Amino acid sequence: MECCSKYWIKNDIKELDLRLKNQLIGQPLAYNLVLRSISSHVSNSNPSKSLVLSLHGGTGTGKNFVAKHIVESLYREGYKSKYVRLYVVSRDFMHTDTAHISQYKDRLTKDIEEITSACQQATFVFDEIDQMPSQLLDVILYYIDFHTPTSSRPIDFRKTIFIFLSNTGGTSIIKLAEKNHLLSIKRENYNILEFQQVLSNAAFNEQGGLQSASLIDRHLITFFVPFLPLERIHIRGCIKRQLQIILDTDEYQYDLSEDDIINHVLNLIEFTSSSLEYSVSGCKKIQQKLDYIFESLQPTFKKSKKQIEDSDDLL
């Protein structure tokens, strides 16, 4: 099959491992669950069903970040690949009247069947799945169930990957994380099964597209992936990483040290007032805050050509 040649598909689990290990901050549960589930699925020549990952957590905790790295590690053209589809519910399925829902159902059916027919190792990402109309969830249901190809429906969907992104369960994740913290349990030692159960209950009961959905009560989601709230130390790490990207490419130098700049940005980030401080927006607003800080900084001098070349060598 043409699409499954090396030209189209990378299936580079080592690359995914390096990307997540080096760039995903404060999410040991998500790192382990995503890496192992993707690895086992793409290496299985005869999976029983499609892989369905439901990523849950607050804003800026890394859900879109992880989805992007999965896609870029598996496909040479990332989201530009013709075997990947990204749907943002508020953009792509924004109307809820009968006529539009009918159009959306036809579009989803056509997309999933045509893309999978061309390449069994297709990936479909649904952002804001909690806002998805239930009629459209029913369309997806068939493709993620336990089905083998038949003469009437010969397309094999068992090698596909479906990734759902949702803020549902964010409050439940925070409560369980705080409970673990009070028990002096380290993040990397949190019981993943506890979070799986909490998220399954939240997705089924909280208001939204997944509420009472058949894909939950029929146990069609392979894993619920929790994205933990980020503490001050994690936000500092996000700022440092983004700042380094700026400094490596900026042709100017500044009076303020890196630590001073990081502290300035931290002072602009909103944290909860509980005993364990969590960032309200995760790492989402860091780039904007850095832009704001740099707008007020006066460069001391322009870097020499050699300094710029040295910085480029570090990239």
CORRAPE-V541094 format. One record per pair of residues at least 6 apart in sequence whose ideal C-beta (glycine too) atoms are under 7 Angstrom apart, sorted by the first residue. I is the first residue (numbers start at 1). J is the second residue. If there is no record, write none. Layout:
i=I j=J
i=I j=J
//
This chain:
i=1 j=119
i=3 j=9
i=3 j=83
i=3 j=118
i=3 j=119
i=4 j=119
i=4 j=121
i=8 j=75
i=8 j=76
i=8 j=81
i=8 j=83
i=9 j=74
i=9 j=75
i=9 j=121
i=10 j=73
i=10 j=74
i=10 j=75
i=10 j=76
i=11 j=42
i=11 j=74
i=12 j=73
i=13 j=38
i=13 j=39
i=15 j=73
i=16 j=35
i=16 j=38
i=16 j=69
i=16 j=70
i=16 j=73
i=17 j=35
i=19 j=69
i=19 j=73
i=20 j=31
i=20 j=34
i=20 j=35
i=20 j=66
i=20 j=69
i=24 j=31
i=24 j=62
i=24 j=65
i=24 j=66
i=25 j=234
i=25 j=237
i=25 j=238
i=26 j=228
i=26 j=230
i=26 j=231
i=26 j=234
i=27 j=62
i=27 j=227
i=27 j=228
i=28 j=187
i=28 j=188
i=29 j=190
i=29 j=192
i=29 j=195
i=29 j=226
i=29 j=228
i=30 j=62
i=30 j=66
i=30 j=225
i=30 j=226
i=30 j=227
i=33 j=192
i=33 j=223
i=33 j=225
i=34 j=53
i=34 j=66
i=34 j=70
i=34 j=225
i=37 j=51
i=37 j=53
i=37 j=222
i=37 j=223
i=38 j=70
i=41 j=47
i=41 j=51
i=41 j=161
i=42 j=74
i=47 j=158
i=47 j=159
i=48 j=146
i=48 j=158
i=49 j=144
i=49 j=145
i=49 j=146
i=49 j=158
i=50 j=143
i=50 j=144
i=50 j=157
i=50 j=158
i=50 j=160
i=50 j=161
i=50 j=162
i=51 j=161
i=51 j=222
i=52 j=144
i=52 j=162
i=52 j=220
i=52 j=221
i=52 j=222
i=53 j=163
i=53 j=222
i=53 j=223
i=53 j=225
i=54 j=164
i=54 j=166
i=54 j=203
i=54 j=221
i=54 j=224
i=54 j=225
i=55 j=63
i=55 j=66
i=55 j=67
i=55 j=163
i=55 j=164
i=55 j=165
i=55 j=225
i=55 j=227
i=56 j=166
i=56 j=168
i=56 j=169
i=56 j=170
i=56 j=173
i=56 j=199
i=56 j=224
i=56 j=225
i=56 j=226
i=56 j=227
i=57 j=63
i=57 j=170
i=57 j=173
i=57 j=226
i=57 j=227
i=57 j=228
i=58 j=167
i=58 j=170
i=58 j=229
i=58 j=282
i=59 j=167
i=59 j=281
i=59 j=282
i=59 j=284
i=60 j=279
i=60 j=281
i=60 j=282
i=60 j=283
i=60 j=284
i=61 j=227
i=61 j=228
i=61 j=229
i=61 j=230
i=61 j=282
i=62 j=227
i=63 j=165
i=63 j=227
i=64 j=127
i=64 j=165
i=67 j=125
i=67 j=163
i=67 j=165
i=70 j=163
i=71 j=78
i=71 j=79
i=71 j=84
i=71 j=123
i=72 j=78
i=74 j=123
i=75 j=81
i=75 j=83
i=75 j=84
i=79 j=86
i=83 j=115
i=83 j=118
i=83 j=119
i=83 j=122
i=84 j=123
i=85 j=111
i=85 j=115
i=85 j=124
i=86 j=125
i=86 j=127
i=87 j=125
i=87 j=126
i=87 j=127
i=88 j=127
i=88 j=128
i=89 j=126
i=89 j=127
i=89 j=128
i=89 j=129
i=89 j=131
i=89 j=132
i=90 j=128
i=90 j=131
i=93 j=104
i=93 j=132
i=93 j=133
i=93 j=136
i=96 j=133
i=101 j=133
i=101 j=135
i=104 j=136
i=105 j=135
i=105 j=136
i=105 j=139
i=108 j=136
i=108 j=139
i=109 j=139
i=112 j=124
i=112 j=143
i=113 j=155
i=115 j=122
i=116 j=122
i=116 j=155
i=116 j=157
i=116 j=160
i=117 j=155
i=120 j=156
i=120 j=159
i=120 j=160
i=121 j=159
i=122 j=160
i=123 j=160
i=123 j=161
i=123 j=163
i=124 j=160
i=124 j=162
i=125 j=163
i=126 j=132
i=126 j=164
i=126 j=165
i=127 j=165
i=128 j=165
i=129 j=164
i=129 j=165
i=129 j=166
i=129 j=209
i=129 j=210
i=130 j=166
i=130 j=167
i=130 j=168
i=130 j=208
i=130 j=209
i=130 j=210
i=131 j=208
i=131 j=209
i=132 j=209
i=133 j=209
i=134 j=209
i=134 j=213
i=137 j=209
i=137 j=213
i=137 j=215
i=140 j=162
i=141 j=214
i=141 j=215
i=143 j=157
i=143 j=160
i=144 j=162
i=144 j=215
i=144 j=220
i=145 j=220
i=147 j=157
i=149 j=155
i=149 j=156
i=166 j=210
i=168 j=202
i=168 j=203
i=168 j=206
i=168 j=208
i=168 j=210
i=169 j=198
i=169 j=199
i=169 j=202
i=169 j=203
i=172 j=198
i=172 j=199
i=172 j=202
i=173 j=195
i=173 j=226
i=173 j=228
i=173 j=229
i=174 j=229
i=174 j=278
i=176 j=194
i=176 j=195
i=176 j=198
i=177 j=228
i=177 j=229
i=178 j=276
i=180 j=190
i=181 j=276
i=187 j=228
i=195 j=226
i=196 j=224
i=199 j=224
i=199 j=226
i=200 j=216
i=200 j=224
i=203 j=210
i=203 j=216
i=204 j=210
i=204 j=211
i=204 j=212
i=204 j=216
i=204 j=217
i=205 j=211
i=210 j=216
i=215 j=221
i=229 j=278
i=230 j=278
i=230 j=279
i=230 j=282
i=230 j=283
i=231 j=276
i=231 j=277
i=231 j=278
i=232 j=271
i=232 j=277
i=235 j=266
i=235 j=269
i=235 j=279
i=235 j=283
i=236 j=262
i=236 j=266
i=238 j=283
i=238 j=286
i=239 j=262
i=239 j=265
i=239 j=266
i=239 j=286
i=240 j=262
i=242 j=286
i=242 j=287
i=242 j=290
i=243 j=258
i=243 j=261
i=243 j=262
i=243 j=290
i=246 j=290
i=248 j=311
i=248 j=314
i=248 j=315
i=251 j=302
i=251 j=303
i=251 j=308
i=252 j=299
i=252 j=302
i=252 j=303
i=253 j=299
i=253 j=300
i=253 j=301
i=253 j=303
i=254 j=297
i=254 j=299
i=254 j=300
i=255 j=300
i=256 j=297
i=261 j=293
i=264 j=293
i=265 j=286
i=265 j=289
i=265 j=290
i=265 j=293
i=268 j=289
i=269 j=279
i=269 j=289
i=270 j=280
i=270 j=281
i=271 j=277
i=271 j=278
i=271 j=279
i=271 j=280
i=272 j=278
i=272 j=280
//
